[in-house]
Amino acid sequence: MEPQDRSEPNTTREGGGFPRRAFLRGGALSVAGLVAAGEFGGFPALRSTSTAHASPLNAVRGPEAAYVRTWGLAPDGPCEAVGDPECRTGIPSGLRGRAGGMSVPGLGIPLGGVGAGSFHYNLFGTFGPWSMGGSQASDWWDMRTLPQAAFHIREQVAGASGGPTVKTLATRHDHIAPQRDFDGVLPRWNQLNPGDGTYAALYPFGWTTYNVFKSKVSMRFWSPIVAGEDERTSMPVAFFDVELANPTAKAIDLSVMFTFPNATPHVEGTTRTGLYSRFDTDARSGVAGVTLGSDDATNTPDSYKSEWTIAALPTAGQKLTYVTSWNGAGDGSDIYEPFASTGKLPNSALDDSDSAGAVAMTVRLRPGQKTTVRYALSWDFPQVYYDGAPEGRAVWMRRYTEFLGATSTATNDYVPNSYPFKQAFTIAKRELARHDDSLAAVEAWWKPIAENPKYPVWLRKAALNELFGMVFNASFWEAGLVSNTIPPAPGGPRLGAEIPDTHLFYTIDAGSGGAGANEMDVDSFGYLLYTKLFPTIELGRLRAWLQLTKQDRWGRVPQQIMADTGPFISATAANQGAPSATSEPVFGAPPAGTNDLGALFDPAGGDAFRDCFHKLIYRVYALYKETGDTSLLTYGYPQMLRTLKHSQFFRPPGSHLPADPPSNNPANTYDQLLVNGHGIYNCQLYLLSLQILSTLTPKARALGIPEATRAVEKEIDTELAAAKEEFEETFWNPETGRYRYCDGTGGIDGRTGDIFGAKKPVLPTDAAFLDAFYAQCVASQLGLPNLINLQRARKHWHNTLDAFLAPKDTNGVPVGPPIILDENLNPYPMDYIQPAPGRFVPEIADVWPGTTWMATAAAVHIGRATGDGKLIAKALKMSEAVANRIYDDGATTLGHAFATPESWFVANPNISRYAAYARARSVWQLVDALDTVQGASK
């Protein structure tokens, strides 16, 4: 086929400057300021246009909330984690599997759809790390980049002496620690130096600009994550919109080349042979590209009939040329020589390896002209699989395949041969053809966050960029089970098979290691994001959790969905190694002895993580309230009622509140903060569940749900009134003007418990807990009656906020609020009860970003309800400190951007744990608290 050629450039005259915008507080740089200074060449970052492929140079300035960094510059990162010598020796230790991966300076936004497999386009212009899903990499992402993958620019100014300028838009970044090593591209390519440009990101968009050309060169990269829409949100595609502008008085010939390898989805565990390549073109859309594929009977399911496509959509004046195969195992000279010589490729193969391909676009710009070169990278790896038990394997179709022909049965099993496979070019041509529509669809939900002045700049930056985990943390979203030999959960059909058109969704809690499960207690912090913006994702997941609860004899809510057994297939325990669902619940008494409580993760007591009961209840109610889906209420109400009843088993005689007996540890998501008797966290969640069931029961009865009787309604209402009264009597301390952490009635005062070799203390009753009002925050968000006395809650905040805001690092910069303060409102030291040699005790002496954002949201709701604006303003400083440490100070020194950790130590923020942790999506609770997020289903 002939390469694509258009006769006249689709260009517009460059003109007019932008008014300068001041740099903004809370960020190292401002994209708006860079645009005003001409650094971004006026890239149309925030707006699609009415005319296809137009680029209105002075129509829109860049987003002020973007995370912005100097191109190719990243520090080594801290090297203070006790017991982890990798950053000093280069030899990986075992700590990654216990406390998560190291921080990684230099990460960028991930590209790709939800559940489609994804990769970062990072600060150095290379492609990586990678997370393609499946058990091959479920414990953490693949820290690799592809040396063959890069963008390249050739610039030749008319009449200029010397040859053209040829640059590869990538910078090498080596590090002794494998977890932080980005490597570089092939050695014969002329790479950029650190400082040769700027990198910016505000998910799902990223921008780069370069300062080494006479032309103005910039690029926007993004994937079409569309709130409320499964199709484009799930697509395996990334757009790269390269804007070229000529600000000189002479004509300039410009060429852009995109090279990419025929890459395997995983470094280990995958067989991918039978490589091929071809040139594809579509006359109707004008899209053309090189497809790199694999087809062999020996390939593993994750690479079965898989493809990549490098595609472009030429416009007037742009000419496309290509190479279908070059030596991806070489030094890069074979593909670089023709491009550097003429800016064009020979429209043929350079070898027969089928190991890499390339597409180049050329254009001549007259003085003052500009144009946009539009690329797409698409991939079709339609199957994802999990090796569970030694004999077990589950293979699934990815969610996007349904929109390309795959069908499923009433039990959500894939119909064999319904998917045509080898669809990478089909994806590329369709998505490039609707590029502008997709851009508008993304901006329809993105701009009300990115540009909303009701949200501080630091909050917009954190909220949008924290969405990275939805696509990158081993993201799994399916369109039917292909095959399975893993024993399913007992008591019914496999999870997700009971209701037609159920599509299961899953991410691991810690993308960089240490927490390879999706946990109800953790994931629920970010429920609002899914409920509001991606309700169908939330629906599929909740149906599975409800089915698990339905199939449990007692109505338990398991804490974890494990990846290594195939998400949602095998039986899932309420805690690691806990008794099966057929075991009788046990209310554990304090263990014998005078000091040691024994191993607190010992499963003998069972029924740990009892916050999960209530978190399932409020998530189902929230989604029902948001969408009005009565089928969810019909299916969910009986399970919610059974779960509530099971939680009531833990009420001591004469009490209307559930206690936290020590042998049923951990009590909740704060699994190393011991609770003595009744704890404020679970007890307040119990009030929330009662309030929700009280609200729902009349609605359920109107739908004909037999369990929703008037007697049940009366029983719940009576219990709610008594429980609320007991809550205030139990937890409010008028002497301190604070709510207590626990009531001290568990009989374990003064003891310690053993957790992984660490002697953890039983905390005092009057410790000040940062997340004391979690359930009240959810109740406020859902428009429910107040669970607690808000005037007392207001007083509690005024009596504790100064102490929570007090900790600072050695430079006097706030580190964020500790998770808990002692009875005198002091933080706990790092070495408070020392564990086995070489490890500090986490949690007690930590700052938790996800908890901080949730607690701040609670304070905002309380301040608004009590008319206390000063409380709101002061509470926001807690979250501002955390956000700035992640995306500003943290991005330059600690490497937390796009890998927000679960926590860091108050006394030494350089020591953190569980990078890329799911709890941080609670930042959306704070967004909604300040200004209600418009739901996609409305």
ROZA-714569 format. One record per residue (C-alpha): x, y, z; residue in one letter. Coordinates in steps of 0.5 Angstrom, whole numbers, padded with zeros to 4 digits, always signed. Example, Ala and Ser with C-alpha at 12.3 -4.5 7.8 and 13.67 -1.06 7.14 Angstrom:
+0025-0009+0016A +0027-0002+0014S 
***
This chain:
+0000+0000+0000M +0002+0007-0001E +0004+0012+0005P -0001+0017+0006Q +0000+0024+0003D -0004+0030+0004R -0002+0036-0001S -0003+0042+0003E -0001+0043+0011P -0007+0044+0016N -0004+0050+0019T -0006+0056+0022T -0002+0063+0023R +0002+0063+0030E +0000+0070+0033G -0001+0074+0039G +0002+0072+0046G -0002+0070+0052F -0002+0074+0058P +0003+0072+0064R +0000+0068+0069R +0003+0069+0076A +0006+0062+0079F +0002+0059+0084L +0003+0057+0091R +0004+0050+0092G +0007+0048+0086G +0014+0048+0083A +0012+0051+0077L +0006+0053+0073S +0004+0050+0067V +0000+0057+0066A +0006+0061+0067G +0010+0056+0062L +0005+0057+0057V +0005+0065+0058A +0013+0065+0057A +0012+0061+0051G +0015+0054+0054E +0009+0050+0051F +0008+0053+0045G +0001+0055+0046G -0001+0047+0046F -0009+0047+0046P -0008+0043+0053A -0015+0044+0055L -0020+0044+0049R -0022+0040+0043S -0024+0044+0037T -0030+0044+0033S -0026+0043+0027T -0022+0037+0026A -0015+0037+0027H -0015+0044+0029A -0010+0047+0034S -0012+0054+0037P -0006+0057+0039L -0008+0062+0043N -0015+0059+0045A -0013+0056+0052V -0008+0056+0057R -0005+0050+0060G -0008+0047+0067P -0005+0051+0073E -0006+0045+0077A -0001+0040+0073A +0005+0037+0076Y +0011+0040+0073V +0018+0038+0073R +0024+0039+0069T +0025+0034+0064W +0030+0028+0065G +0032+0031+0072L +0030+0026+0078A +0034+0025+0085P +0036+0019+0087D +0031+0018+0092G +0032+0017+0100P +0036+0011+0102C +0034+0010+0109E +0029+0005+0110A +0032+0000+0115V +0033-0007+0113G +0033-0005+0105D +0040-0005+0102P +0038-0005+0095E +0039+0003+0094C +0046+0002+0097R +0048-0005+0094T +0044-0006+0088G +0042-0013+0091I +0034-0013+0092P +0032-0015+0099S +0026-0019+0101G +0023-0012+0104L +0019-0011+0098R +0014-0017+0099G +0013-0015+0106R +0013-0007+0106A +0012-0005+0099G +0017-0002+0094G +0022+0004+0095M +0019+0011+0092S +0021+0012+0085V +0023+0019+0083P +0021+0020+0076G +0015+0017+0075L +0009+0020+0070G +0002+0018+0068I +0000+0011+0066P -0003+0010+0059L -0008+0005+0057G -0015+0004+0059G -0018+0001+0065V -0016-0007+0065G -0013-0006+0059A -0006-0007+0061G -0002+0000+0062S +0005+0003+0062F +0008+0010+0065H +0010+0015+0060Y +0015+0018+0065N +0019+0024+0066L +0025+0021+0062F +0021+0020+0056G +0021+0013+0056T +0016+0007+0057F +0015+0004+0063G +0014+0002+0069P +0009-0003+0066W +0003-0007+0069S -0001-0011+0064M -0004-0015+0069G -0005-0023+0071G -0001-0027+0076S +0006-0026+0073Q +0006-0019+0075A +0001-0019+0081S +0005-0017+0087D +0008-0011+0084W +0009-0007+0077W +0015-0009+0072D +0020-0004+0073M +0023-0004+0066R +0023+0001+0060T +0023-0001+0052L +0030+0002+0049P +0027+0001+0042Q +0021+0006+0044A +0021+0013+0043A +0019+0019+0039F +0024+0023+0035H +0025+0029+0032I +0029+0032+0025R +0029+0039+0024E +0032+0043+0018Q +0032+0050+0017V +0032+0053+0010A +0038+0056+0009G +0042+0054+0015A +0049+0052+0015S +0050+0045+0018G +0046+0039+0018G +0039+0038+0021P +0038+0037+0028T +0036+0030+0030V +0034+0028+0037K +0031+0023+0041T +0026+0025+0046L +0029+0021+0051A +0034+0022+0057T +0038+0016+0060R +0037+0015+0068H +0041+0010+0071D +0040+0008+0078H +0044+0003+0083I +0037+0000+0085A +0033-0004+0080P +0027-0001+0083Q +0029+0006+0081R +0033+0004+0074D +0029+0007+0068F +0035+0005+0063D +0035+0009+0057G +0034+0008+0049V +0038+0005+0044L +0046+0007+0044P +0046+0010+0037R +0040+0015+0038W +0042+0022+0040N +0038+0023+0047Q +0036+0029+0050L +0040+0032+0056N +0037+0033+0063P +0034+0040+0063G +0032+0040+0055D +0025+0041+0056G +0019+0040+0061T +0014+0035+0063Y +0007+0036+0066A +0001+0032+0068A -0006+0032+0070L -0009+0025+0069Y -0011+0023+0064P -0007+0028+0061F +0001+0029+0060G +0005+0035+0057W +0012+0035+0055T +0015+0041+0051T +0023+0041+0049Y +0028+0047+0048N +0033+0044+0044V +0030+0046+0037F +0029+0052+0033K +0021+0050+0032S +0017+0050+0038K +0016+0043+0039V +0011+0040+0045S +0007+0034+0046M +0000+0032+0049R -0001+0024+0051F -0007+0021+0054W -0012+0016+0054S -0019+0017+0053P -0022+0015+0060I -0029+0017+0060V -0033+0018+0066A -0039+0014+0066G -0037+0010+0059E -0034+0003+0059D -0032+0003+0052E -0027+0008+0051R -0025+0008+0059T -0023+0000+0057S -0019+0001+0051M -0012-0001+0050P -0010+0006+0047V -0006+0012+0048A -0006+0018+0044F +0001+0023+0043F -0001+0029+0040D +0005+0033+0037V +0005+0040+0036E +0010+0043+0031L +0010+0051+0031A +0015+0055+0027N +0016+0062+0030P +0022+0064+0025T +0023+0068+0019A +0025+0062+0015K +0021+0055+0013A +0023+0049+0017I +0022+0042+0015D +0020+0037+0021L +0019+0030+0022S +0017+0026+0027V +0018+0019+0028M +0015+0014+0033F +0019+0007+0034T +0016+0001+0038F +0018-0006+0039P +0014-0012+0038N +0014-0013+0046A +0012-0018+0051T +0007-0016+0056P +0011-0019+0062H +0018-0020+0063V +0017-0027+0066E +0012-0032+0066G +0010-0031+0058T +0012-0034+0052T +0011-0030+0046R +0013-0033+0039T +0011-0033+0032G +0012-0025+0031L +0010-0022+0025Y +0009-0015+0022S +0005-0011+0017R +0003-0004+0014F -0004-0003+0015D -0008+0003+0012T -0016+0005+0012D -0018+0009+0006A -0024+0012+0010R -0021+0015+0016S -0014+0016+0013G -0011+0012+0019V -0005+0008+0017A +0000+0005+0021G +0005-0001+0023V +0002-0007+0026T +0007-0012+0030L +0004-0018+0032G +0005-0025+0035S +0001-0032+0033D +0004-0039+0036D +0001-0045+0039A +0006-0045+0044T +0004-0038+0047N +0001-0037+0054T -0006-0034+0054P -0004-0027+0056D +0000-0027+0049S -0005-0031+0045Y -0006-0027+0038K -0003-0021+0041S -0001-0014+0037E +0001-0007+0038W +0000-0002+0033T +0004+0005+0031I -0001+0009+0028A -0002+0016+0025A -0007+0020+0022L -0004+0025+0017P -0007+0031+0015T -0006+0036+0009A +0001+0037+0008G +0003+0031+0012Q +0007+0025+0009K +0007+0019+0013L +0012+0014+0011T +0014+0007+0015Y +0018+0001+0017V +0015-0005+0018T +0021-0009+0021S +0028-0006+0024W +0033-0010+0029N +0030-0008+0036G +0036-0012+0038A +0041-0008+0035G +0044-0001+0037D +0038+0003+0033G +0043+0005+0027S +0039+0002+0022D +0032+0006+0023I +0036+0012+0025Y +0040+0013+0019E +0034+0014+0014P +0031+0018+0019F +0037+0023+0020A +0038+0023+0013S +0032+0025+0010T +0026+0025+0015G +0023+0019+0012K +0023+0012+0012L +0023+0007+0006P +0016+0004+0006N +0019-0003+0007S +0022-0008+0012A +0030-0007+0014L +0030-0014+0016D +0026-0020+0017D +0026-0020+0025S +0019-0017+0026D +0022-0014+0032S +0020-0007+0032A +0017-0002+0027G +0017+0005+0026A +0012+0011+0023V +0015+0018+0021A +0011+0024+0019M +0014+0030+0015T +0011+0037+0014V +0014+0043+0012R +0012+0049+0016L +0013+0056+0013R +0014+0062+0018P +0009+0063+0023G +0005+0056+0021Q +0004+0050+0026K +0001+0044+0025T -0001+0038+0030T +0002+0031+0028V -0003+0026+0031R -0001+0019+0033Y -0004+0013+0037A -0001+0007+0040L -0006+0001+0041S -0005-0006+0043W -0009-0012+0043D -0007-0017+0049F -0015-0019+0049P -0014-0025+0055Q -0011-0024+0062V -0010-0030+0066Y -0008-0032+0073Y -0004-0038+0076D -0007-0040+0083G -0006-0047+0086A -0001-0051+0083P -0006-0054+0078E -0011-0048+0077G -0011-0043+0072R -0017-0038+0070A -0017-0034+0064V -0021-0028+0062W -0023-0024+0056M -0021-0016+0058R -0027-0011+0058R -0025-0008+0052Y -0026-0014+0048T -0034-0014+0049E -0034-0007+0044F -0030-0011+0039L -0034-0017+0038G -0033-0021+0044A -0040-0024+0047T -0041-0028+0054S -0047-0032+0056T -0052-0031+0062A -0047-0033+0067T -0042-0029+0064N -0037-0034+0061D -0034-0032+0054Y -0037-0035+0048V -0032-0039+0044P -0030-0036+0038N -0034-0029+0039S -0028-0025+0039Y -0024-0024+0032P -0017-0023+0035F -0012-0019+0032K -0015-0012+0033Q -0010-0007+0034A -0010-0003+0028F -0018-0004+0028T -0017+0000+0035I -0012+0005+0033A -0016+0007+0026K -0023+0008+0030R -0020+0011+0036E -0016+0016+0032L -0022+0018+0028A -0026+0020+0034R -0020+0023+0037H -0024+0030+0038D -0030+0027+0041D -0026+0023+0046S -0022+0029+0048L -0029+0033+0049A -0032+0027+0053A -0026+0027+0057V -0026+0034+0059E -0033+0034+0060A -0032+0031+0067W -0024+0033+0068W -0025+0040+0067K -0030+0041+0072P -0025+0039+0077I -0018+0041+0074A -0021+0048+0073E -0026+0049+0079N -0023+0055+0084P -0027+0052+0089K -0022+0047+0090Y -0015+0049+0092P -0009+0048+0087V -0006+0043+0091W -0012+0039+0091L -0014+0039+0084R -0007+0036+0083K -0007+0031+0088A -0014+0028+0086A -0014+0028+0079L -0007+0025+0079N -0009+0020+0084E -0013+0016+0079L -0007+0013+0076F -0008+0007+0081G -0015+0005+0077M -0011+0003+0071V -0004+0001+0073F -0005-0003+0080N -0005-0009+0076A -0012-0007+0074S -0017-0012+0072F -0024-0011+0069W -0027-0017+0065E -0031-0019+0059A -0032-0026+0061G -0029-0032+0064L -0025-0036+0058V -0023-0042+0062S -0022-0044+0069N -0019-0050+0073T -0019-0046+0080I -0024-0049+0085P -0029-0044+0086P -0032-0041+0092A -0037-0046+0096P -0044-0045+0097G -0046-0043+0090G -0044-0041+0083P -0037-0038+0082R -0037-0030+0084L -0040-0026+0078G -0044-0031+0075A -0050-0030+0079E -0053-0024+0075I -0052-0023+0067P -0048-0017+0065D -0043-0017+0071T -0036-0015+0070H -0031-0016+0075L -0026-0010+0077F -0020-0011+0081Y -0014-0007+0083T -0008-0009+0088I -0008-0005+0094D +0000-0003+0093A +0002-0003+0086G +0010-0003+0088S +0009-0009+0092G +0007-0012+0099G +0000-0012+0099A -0002-0016+0093G -0010-0016+0094A -0016-0012+0094N -0018-0011+0101E -0025-0008+0102M -0023-0005+0108D -0018-0001+0104V -0021+0000+0098D -0027+0003+0101S -0024+0010+0102F -0024+0011+0095G -0031+0009+0094Y -0034+0016+0092L -0029+0016+0086L -0032+0010+0083Y -0039+0011+0085T -0039+0018+0082K -0035+0017+0076L -0035+0010+0074F -0041+0007+0077P -0041+0001+0073T -0034-0001+0075I -0037-0001+0082E -0043-0005+0081L -0039-0011+0078G -0035-0011+0084R -0041-0010+0089L -0045-0016+0086R -0039-0020+0087A -0038-0018+0094W -0045-0019+0096L -0045-0026+0093Q -0039-0028+0097L -0043-0025+0103T -0050-0029+0101K -0046-0035+0100Q -0043-0035+0107D -0047-0038+0112R -0046-0033+0117W -0047-0027+0113G -0039-0025+0113R -0036-0020+0109V -0029-0022+0107P -0023-0017+0107Q -0019-0019+0101Q -0020-0021+0094I -0013-0025+0092M -0010-0024+0086A -0006-0031+0086D -0012-0035+0086T -0016-0031+0081G -0020-0025+0083P -0027-0027+0085F -0026-0035+0084I -0023-0038+0090S -0026-0038+0097A -0023-0032+0100T -0022-0031+0107A -0024-0026+0112A -0017-0025+0114N -0011-0028+0112Q -0011-0035+0114G -0018-0034+0118A -0023-0040+0119P -0027-0042+0113S -0034-0039+0112A -0037-0045+0115T -0034-0044+0122S -0038-0041+0128E -0037-0034+0130P -0033-0033+0136V -0033-0028+0141F -0026-0028+0144G -0024-0027+0151A -0018-0023+0153P -0012-0029+0153P -0009-0031+0159A -0003-0028+0162G -0001-0022+0165T +0003-0018+0159N +0003-0021+0152D -0003-0022+0148L +0000-0027+0143G +0000-0027+0136A -0005-0022+0134L -0005-0024+0126F -0007-0031+0129D -0013-0033+0125P -0016-0037+0131A -0021-0032+0133G -0023-0031+0126G -0028-0025+0124D -0022-0020+0124A -0023-0013+0120F -0030-0012+0122R -0030-0005+0119D -0031-0009+0112C -0039-0011+0114F -0041-0004+0115H -0036-0002+0109K -0040-0006+0104L -0047-0004+0107I -0045+0004+0106Y -0042+0002+0099R -0048-0001+0096V -0053+0004+0099Y -0048+0010+0096A -0049+0006+0089L -0056+0005+0090Y -0057+0013+0092K -0053+0015+0086E -0056+0011+0080T -0063+0009+0083G -0061+0002+0081D -0067-0002+0084T -0064-0009+0082S -0058-0007+0086L -0063-0006+0092L -0067-0012+0091T -0061-0017+0091Y -0057-0013+0096G -0062-0011+0102Y -0062-0018+0104P -0054-0019+0104Q -0054-0012+0108M -0059-0014+0113L -0055-0021+0114R -0049-0017+0115T -0051-0013+0120L -0054-0018+0124K -0047-0022+0124H -0044-0015+0126S -0049-0015+0132Q -0046-0022+0135F -0040-0018+0137F -0044-0013+0142R -0043-0015+0149P -0049-0017+0154P -0052-0010+0155G -0049-0006+0150S -0052-0003+0144H -0045-0003+0141L -0040-0008+0138P -0034-0009+0142A -0027-0011+0139D -0025-0017+0143P -0017-0018+0142P -0017-0025+0140S -0021-0023+0134N -0016-0018+0132N -0015-0014+0127P -0021-0010+0129A -0021-0006+0123N -0017-0003+0117T -0012+0000+0122Y -0009-0007+0123D -0003-0005+0128Q -0007+0000+0132L -0010-0005+0138L -0017-0003+0141V -0019-0005+0148N -0026-0006+0148G -0031-0001+0144H -0027+0002+0139G -0029+0009+0136I -0028+0007+0129Y -0032+0001+0129N -0038+0003+0133C -0039+0009+0129Q -0039+0005+0123L -0044+0001+0126Y -0049+0007+0127L -0048+0008+0120L -0050+0001+0118S -0056+0002+0122L -0058+0009+0119Q -0057+0006+0112I -0062+0000+0114L -0067+0004+0117S -0067+0009+0111T -0067+0003+0106L -0072-0002+0109T -0078+0002+0107P -0076+0003+0100K -0074-0005+0100A -0081-0007+0103R -0084-0002+0097A -0080-0007+0092L -0083-0013+0095G -0077-0015+0099I -0079-0020+0104P -0074-0019+0109E -0076-0012+0109A -0082-0012+0114T -0084-0007+0119R -0082-0011+0125A -0075-0011+0122V -0075-0003+0121E -0078-0002+0128K -0072-0007+0131E -0067-0003+0127I -0070+0004+0129D -0070+0002+0136T -0063+0000+0136E -0060+0006+0133L -0063+0010+0138A -0060+0006+0143A -0054+0006+0140A -0053+0013+0139K -0054+0015+0146E -0049+0009+0148E -0044+0012+0143F -0044+0019+0146E -0044+0016+0153E -0038+0012+0152T -0034+0016+0147F -0035+0023+0149W -0030+0025+0155N -0032+0032+0157P -0026+0033+0161E -0021+0033+0155T -0027+0036+0150G -0025+0030+0146R -0028+0023+0143Y -0024+0017+0146R -0020+0012+0142Y -0023+0006+0146C -0027+0005+0152D -0022+0001+0156G -0027-0005+0157T -0023-0010+0154G -0019-0013+0160G -0012-0012+0156I -0010-0005+0159D -0002-0005+0159G -0001-0011+0155R +0002-0012+0148T +0001-0016+0142G +0006-0019+0137D +0005-0017+0130I +0010-0020+0125F +0015-0020+0131G +0013-0013+0134A +0011-0012+0141K +0005-0007+0139K +0002-0003+0145P -0005-0003+0147V -0007+0004+0146L -0010+0009+0152P -0017+0010+0152T -0016+0018+0151D -0011+0017+0145A -0013+0022+0140A -0015+0018+0133F -0014+0022+0127L -0020+0018+0123D -0025+0019+0129A -0030+0021+0124F -0030+0017+0118Y -0037+0014+0119A -0040+0021+0120Q -0036+0023+0114C -0039+0018+0110V -0046+0020+0113A -0045+0027+0111S -0043+0025+0104Q -0050+0021+0103L -0054+0026+0106G -0056+0022+0112L -0058+0024+0119P -0052+0026+0123N -0049+0020+0127L -0046+0024+0133I -0046+0030+0136N -0043+0035+0131L -0042+0041+0136Q -0038+0036+0140R -0034+0034+0134A -0033+0041+0133R -0030+0042+0139K -0026+0035+0139H -0022+0038+0132W -0021+0045+0136H -0018+0041+0141N -0013+0037+0137T -0012+0040+0130L -0006+0044+0133D -0003+0038+0135A -0004+0034+0129F -0001+0040+0125L +0005+0041+0129A +0010+0036+0126P +0015+0039+0122K +0021+0036+0118D +0028+0038+0119T +0027+0044+0114N +0021+0046+0118G +0016+0044+0113V +0010+0040+0115P +0010+0033+0115V +0003+0032+0116G -0002+0029+0121P +0000+0023+0125P -0005+0017+0125I -0006+0018+0133I -0003+0022+0138L -0002+0020+0146D -0007+0022+0151E -0003+0028+0152N -0003+0030+0144L +0004+0028+0143N +0006+0024+0137P +0009+0017+0138Y +0016+0016+0137P +0019+0011+0131M +0022+0006+0136D +0016+0006+0140Y +0016-0002+0142I +0022-0004+0138Q +0021-0010+0133P +0026-0015+0131A +0032-0012+0129P +0033-0008+0123G +0025-0006+0123R +0021+0000+0126F +0014-0001+0128V +0010+0002+0122P +0003+0005+0123E +0003+0008+0130I +0008+0013+0129A +0006+0015+0121D +0003+0020+0117V -0002+0016+0113W -0004+0021+0106P -0011+0017+0105G -0013+0018+0112T -0011+0025+0112T -0015+0026+0106W -0021+0023+0109M -0020+0026+0116A -0020+0033+0113T -0026+0031+0109A -0030+0030+0115A -0027+0036+0118A -0030+0040+0112V -0037+0037+0113H -0037+0038+0121I -0035+0045+0120G -0040+0047+0114R -0045+0044+0119A -0044+0048+0125T -0042+0054+0121G -0035+0054+0123D -0031+0057+0117G -0024+0057+0121K -0025+0050+0122L -0025+0048+0115I -0019+0053+0113A -0015+0050+0119K -0016+0043+0117A -0015+0044+0110L -0008+0045+0112K -0007+0038+0114M -0008+0035+0107S -0004+0041+0104E +0002+0039+0108A +0001+0031+0105V -0001+0033+0098A +0005+0038+0097N +0010+0033+0100R +0007+0028+0095I +0007+0032+0089Y +0012+0038+0090D +0017+0037+0095D +0016+0029+0095G +0017+0029+0087A +0023+0032+0087T +0026+0029+0094T +0022+0023+0096L +0019+0020+0089G +0012+0019+0091H +0009+0022+0085A +0004+0017+0082F +0006+0012+0087A +0003+0015+0094T +0005+0011+0099P +0001+0008+0105E +0005+0012+0110S +0011+0015+0112W +0014+0016+0119F +0013+0023+0123V +0020+0023+0125A +0023+0021+0119N +0019+0022+0112P +0024+0019+0108N +0022+0012+0111I +0015+0010+0107S +0012+0004+0106R +0007+0001+0101Y +0008+0005+0095A +0002+0006+0090A -0003+0005+0095Y -0010+0005+0094A -0012+0008+0100R -0010+0015+0097A -0016+0015+0093R -0020+0018+0099S -0017+0025+0096V -0024+0025+0092W -0028+0025+0099Q -0025+0032+0100L -0026+0034+0093V -0033+0032+0094D -0034+0035+0101A -0031+0042+0098L -0036+0042+0092D -0040+0036+0090T -0038+0032+0084V -0043+0031+0079Q -0044+0024+0078G -0043+0021+0071A -0050+0017+0072S -0054+0024+0073K 
***
